[in-house]
Every structure is written in C-alpha cells, then in structure tokens.
Amino acid sequence: MQNRANQDLFDLISALAGNSDLTTQEISHLLALANRRFSQAYNTTPYWVRYLTVGEERTIANSIVPFTQTSKTDIGEFIKINREQPFLRNSTIDFEFFIESDGAHVINLTASDATSVFVTYRKPLTLLTTLDKDGTGGETEVPNEYFLFMAHATYADFLRMDGQHSKAGFEEEFANGFLDESLDNPQQVYNNNTIGQRFRTHVSQQSR
C-alpha cells in the first residue's frame, strides 16, 4: 500500500488555492482541516485494507480483551471476536461483546478457562502532525487512497473559510467522487462483503 508525502498534500492544496506562500497560521488551519478530512475518510468504513487486521489471536482474561497487548498492534476498534481462527474452512463461534474503557467484554464464553480469542479489528488512526512545505517533516504521510479526497475536501473547507460557498460545494462533490472511487476498489468491496458479514449498531444487532 502506497503513501504520499505530506508535502505532496500541501503542494496540491496550495496549487488548488493558487497560493504557495501561505502564512504559518494558514498552514496550521489547513492541518486541522486536513486531519478532519483524514478522520472522515477513515471512519467511512471499518474495512479499509491498510487498517484492517483479521482473526489475530489475542489474550483474554476475566472475559476482557484489552485494547493493548505487548508485541501486538493497539486495537482502535473491535469488529469481530471469534472462538477460533475465522474465515478458514470451518465456521466458528462469533462472540457477542460490549466495549468499555478497558477493552472488549466478551459475553458467554464457551469455555470458562479460555485464555485467547481471535479478534478482527481496525488499527487506530495516526493523524498528521504537520503540513510540510519545505520537505523537513516527511515523517508523516498520507494514505494514497485518501490523498485526492483529502486535498480537494480540505480545499473546499478553505474556500468556506473565505466565504466562497458555491465553489466550495463543487469541490466537496469532486472530493467525494475520489472517496467513492477508493471505496469501489475491488479489495475494499471484498472486505465489506466478506468480513462484514456481521454488523452492529447502537440500535440493533443482526447476523447475515
């Protein structure tokens, strides 16, 4: 999976704005707006390929799977918890669970002495720490699948700050088209249709 340098994001936004000589305050505003759009893209679906981990074995104690485990990636969002490795030949029990500050509380474990379960989860999002116009802050990068959406959506927000609401609406529509293209990526569609066989909302829970 490819990344784009944050300087590339700055360069494209400033090119769209027709101004590469932005003040420090304006760049700070752009960074906040870009991170807002970064979060928006990330939250569009839990099944983005780069953030998804499927069926990783995790330690469980007192029916709780913690967000953090030594030598494992932190869990940003629990999606599924299974008794055994999911998506292999045999079906496996899909546990119900609820989330609190200490992790996922698994309901009705099938074995009282269970020490591990298999978790499908979304990795946490790491926001940009800078928008770089001189190439010195390349430690933060933008996922390629979000790049054009973030650039045009951030520019749309910049236009709104300047009172150009009509033009901002056009750029917003343009940006959403790029995000839709990323969501239509065959790998993304496959993840949604295969891994997302069970979904939960705060209103209901449904199996399919």
PyMOL commands that set and color helices and strands:
alter all, ss='L'
color gray80, all
select helices_A, chain A and resi 6-17+24-42+49-51+144-161+165-183+186-197
alter helices_A, ss='H'
color red, helices_A
select strands_A, chain A and resi 3-5+52-59+64-65+77-82+97-100+103-106+116-122+141-143+198-200+205-207
alter strands_A, ss='S'
color yellow, strands_A
deselect
rebuild
show_as cartoon
